[in-house]
Amino acid sequence: MSKDWSVNQAWLDEAVQVGVKAIILTVDSTLGGYREADIVNNFQFPLPMGNLAKLAEASQGLGISDIYAAAAQKILPEDVKRIADYTHLPVIVKGVQDPDDAEAAIQAGAQGIWVSNHGGRQLNGGPASFDALETIAKRVDKRVPIIFDSGIRRGSHVFKALASGADVVALARPIIYGLALGGAQGVQSVVEHLNKEFRITMQLAGAQTVEEVKKAKLIRH
């Protein structure tokens, strides 16, 4: 979200016009995490980030610090309702790590909860998303779908996420690795391999369907 609601409106108008089915409101990235490796390496994005172009325009800069300077640093439950009312689309709140925040989002009208810690790239020392998933799923109690990401590298990780309460498992880095190495074919290969691992895990765990996976009991070591 931008501090400037007119920028948000322009984003949302564009989304509605191209026919998107839902709006994802990312709430755990109101500024950039303190990433020392990027500072040491003097990392700069080689190209402008297309999905943040409007924020860059609003900040009159293309650096990540400039972009975040234009971002809203305070996102409230009321913003969920405001976006839903403006677009008439479901709003999914992404970056949830606490059951109380999940509850607040649902009470504000969120129609999906996305459990994520931004791949561990924001709050150093924060809890792993997987450790937060089960308690959030219990609080949500199937009222809305739960999406989960952060740290998914194997088909067995997908199995564990579904067994811990996720309805949808999202991928990021594995997809980007495949894209970098082999383009569209690389992405397809990554997805096919994860599905293969997932099917093997299901077979060995005695689960024939995803619904049976969701009923599997995990033992914590």
C-alpha positions as CSV (number, residue, x, y, z in Angstrom):
1,M,0.0,0.0,0.0
2,S,1.0,3.5,-0.7
3,K,0.6,6.4,1.8
4,D,-1.3,8.1,-1.1
5,W,-4.7,6.5,-1.5
6,S,-4.9,7.8,-5.1
7,V,-1.9,5.6,-6.0
8,N,-3.7,2.6,-4.4
9,Q,-6.8,3.4,-6.4
10,A,-4.8,3.4,-9.6
11,W,-3.4,0.0,-8.7
12,L,-6.7,-1.4,-7.8
13,D,-8.5,0.1,-10.9
14,E,-5.9,-1.6,-13.1
15,A,-6.3,-4.9,-11.3
16,V,-10.1,-4.8,-11.7
17,Q,-9.8,-3.8,-15.3
18,V,-7.6,-6.8,-16.2
19,G,-10.0,-9.2,-14.4
20,V,-8.1,-10.3,-11.3
21,K,-10.1,-12.6,-9.0
22,A,-8.8,-11.3,-5.6
23,I,-6.6,-8.6,-4.1
24,I,-3.6,-9.7,-1.9
25,L,-2.7,-7.1,0.7
26,T,0.8,-7.7,1.9
27,V,1.1,-6.4,5.5
28,D,4.6,-7.6,6.6
29,S,6.6,-5.5,4.2
30,T,5.8,-1.9,5.2
31,L,9.6,-1.2,5.0
32,G,12.6,-3.2,3.9
33,G,14.2,-5.6,6.4
34,Y,17.7,-4.9,7.6
35,R,19.7,-7.0,5.1
36,E,23.3,-6.7,5.9
37,A,24.5,-8.8,3.0
38,D,22.8,-6.4,0.6
39,I,24.5,-3.4,2.3
40,V,28.0,-5.1,2.2
41,N,27.5,-6.1,-1.4
42,N,26.0,-2.7,-2.3
43,F,23.1,-4.5,-4.0
44,Q,21.0,-2.6,-6.4
45,F,18.2,-3.9,-8.5
46,P,19.4,-4.1,-12.1
47,L,16.0,-3.2,-13.5
48,P,13.0,-1.3,-12.1
49,M,10.6,-3.5,-10.2
50,G,7.5,-3.5,-12.4
51,N,5.1,-4.4,-9.6
52,L,6.3,-1.4,-7.6
53,A,6.4,1.1,-10.5
54,K,3.6,3.2,-9.1
55,L,5.2,3.5,-5.7
56,A,8.5,4.4,-7.4
57,E,6.6,7.2,-9.3
58,A,5.1,8.4,-6.0
59,S,8.4,8.5,-4.3
60,Q,10.2,10.1,-7.3
61,G,12.9,7.5,-7.0
62,L,13.7,4.0,-8.2
63,G,15.8,2.8,-5.2
64,I,14.2,0.3,-2.8
65,S,14.6,2.8,0.1
66,D,12.8,5.4,-2.0
67,I,10.0,3.0,-2.8
68,Y,9.5,1.9,0.8
69,A,9.5,5.6,1.9
70,A,6.4,6.0,-0.2
71,A,4.8,2.9,1.3
72,A,2.2,3.0,4.1
73,Q,3.9,2.1,7.3
74,K,0.7,1.6,9.2
75,I,-1.9,-0.8,7.8
76,L,-5.1,-1.2,9.8
77,P,-8.0,-3.7,9.6
78,E,-10.0,-0.8,8.2
79,D,-7.8,-0.9,5.1
80,V,-9.0,-4.5,4.4
81,K,-12.6,-3.3,4.3
82,R,-11.8,-0.2,2.3
83,I,-10.1,-2.3,-0.4
84,A,-12.9,-4.8,-0.5
85,D,-15.6,-2.1,-0.7
86,Y,-13.7,-0.3,-3.4
87,T,-13.0,-3.3,-5.6
88,H,-15.9,-5.6,-4.7
89,L,-13.3,-8.4,-4.7
90,P,-12.1,-10.8,-2.0
91,V,-9.1,-9.5,0.0
92,I,-6.4,-11.9,1.1
93,V,-4.2,-10.7,3.9
94,K,-0.6,-11.8,3.4
95,G,2.2,-11.9,6.0
96,V,0.1,-13.1,9.0
97,Q,2.2,-14.8,11.8
98,D,-0.2,-14.5,14.8
99,P,-3.7,-16.0,15.4
100,D,-4.9,-12.6,16.8
101,D,-3.9,-10.9,13.6
102,A,-5.7,-13.6,11.6
103,E,-8.8,-13.0,13.7
104,A,-8.6,-9.2,13.2
105,A,-8.2,-9.6,9.4
106,I,-11.2,-12.0,9.2
107,Q,-13.4,-9.6,11.4
108,A,-12.4,-6.8,8.9
109,G,-13.7,-8.9,6.0
110,A,-10.6,-10.7,4.8
111,Q,-11.7,-13.8,2.7
112,G,-8.3,-15.5,2.9
113,I,-5.3,-15.6,5.3
114,W,-1.8,-16.0,3.9
115,V,0.6,-17.3,6.6
116,S,4.1,-16.0,5.6
117,N,7.2,-14.4,7.0
118,H,8.3,-13.1,3.6
119,G,10.8,-16.0,3.2
120,G,12.6,-14.9,6.4
121,R,13.8,-11.8,4.6
122,Q,12.0,-9.2,6.7
123,L,12.2,-9.7,10.5
124,N,15.4,-11.4,11.4
125,G,14.8,-13.7,14.4
126,G,11.1,-13.9,13.9
127,P,9.3,-17.3,14.1
128,A,9.4,-19.7,11.2
129,S,6.1,-19.6,9.3
130,F,5.6,-23.3,9.7
131,D,5.8,-23.0,13.5
132,A,3.0,-20.4,13.3
133,L,0.8,-22.2,10.9
134,E,-1.0,-24.7,13.1
135,T,-2.1,-22.3,15.8
136,I,-3.4,-19.9,13.1
137,A,-5.3,-22.7,11.4
138,K,-7.0,-23.6,14.7
139,R,-8.1,-20.0,15.2
140,V,-9.3,-19.6,11.6
141,D,-11.2,-22.9,12.0
142,K,-11.9,-23.2,8.2
143,R,-13.8,-19.9,8.1
144,V,-11.6,-18.8,5.2
145,P,-8.9,-20.5,3.1
146,I,-5.3,-20.5,4.4
147,I,-2.4,-20.0,2.1
148,F,1.1,-20.9,3.3
149,D,4.6,-20.1,2.1
150,S,8.2,-19.6,3.3
151,G,10.7,-22.4,3.1
152,I,8.9,-24.8,0.8
153,R,11.6,-26.7,-1.1
154,R,10.3,-30.4,-1.1
155,G,7.1,-32.3,-1.8
156,S,7.3,-33.5,1.8
157,H,7.2,-29.8,2.9
158,V,3.9,-29.4,0.9
159,F,2.6,-32.5,2.7
160,K,3.5,-31.1,6.1
161,A,2.0,-27.7,5.4
162,L,-1.3,-29.3,4.3
163,A,-1.3,-31.5,7.4
164,S,-0.8,-28.4,9.6
165,G,-3.8,-26.6,8.3
166,A,-2.9,-25.0,4.9
167,D,-5.4,-25.1,2.1
168,V,-3.0,-23.8,-0.5
169,V,0.8,-24.0,-0.6
170,A,2.7,-21.2,-2.4
171,L,6.1,-21.4,-4.0
172,A,8.6,-18.6,-4.6
173,R,12.3,-19.3,-4.6
174,P,12.2,-22.8,-6.3
175,I,10.2,-21.2,-9.1
176,I,12.7,-18.4,-9.5
177,Y,15.6,-20.9,-9.5
178,G,13.9,-22.9,-12.3
179,L,13.1,-19.7,-14.2
180,A,16.7,-18.5,-14.0
181,L,18.2,-21.9,-15.1
182,G,15.7,-22.9,-17.7
183,G,13.0,-20.3,-18.4
184,A,9.5,-21.6,-18.7
185,Q,10.7,-25.2,-19.1
186,G,12.7,-24.8,-15.9
187,V,9.6,-23.6,-14.0
188,Q,7.6,-26.5,-15.3
189,S,10.4,-28.9,-14.3
190,V,10.4,-27.6,-10.7
191,V,6.6,-27.9,-10.4
192,E,6.6,-31.4,-11.9
193,H,9.4,-32.5,-9.5
194,L,7.7,-31.2,-6.4
195,N,4.5,-32.9,-7.5
196,K,6.4,-36.2,-7.9
197,E,7.9,-35.9,-4.5
198,F,4.5,-35.0,-3.0
199,R,2.9,-38.1,-4.6
200,I,5.7,-40.3,-3.2
201,T,5.3,-38.8,0.2
202,M,1.5,-39.3,0.1
203,Q,1.9,-43.0,-0.9
204,L,4.5,-43.7,1.8
205,A,2.4,-41.9,4.4
206,G,-0.7,-43.8,3.4
207,A,-2.7,-40.9,2.1
208,Q,-4.7,-41.3,-1.1
209,T,-6.2,-37.8,-1.3
210,V,-5.4,-34.2,-0.3
211,E,-8.2,-34.5,2.3
212,E,-6.5,-37.4,3.8
213,V,-3.3,-35.5,3.9
214,K,-5.0,-32.7,5.8
215,K,-6.1,-35.3,8.4
216,A,-2.5,-36.7,8.8
217,K,-1.0,-36.3,12.3
218,L,2.5,-34.9,12.4
219,I,4.9,-35.9,15.2
220,R,7.2,-33.1,16.4
221,H,10.7,-34.0,17.3
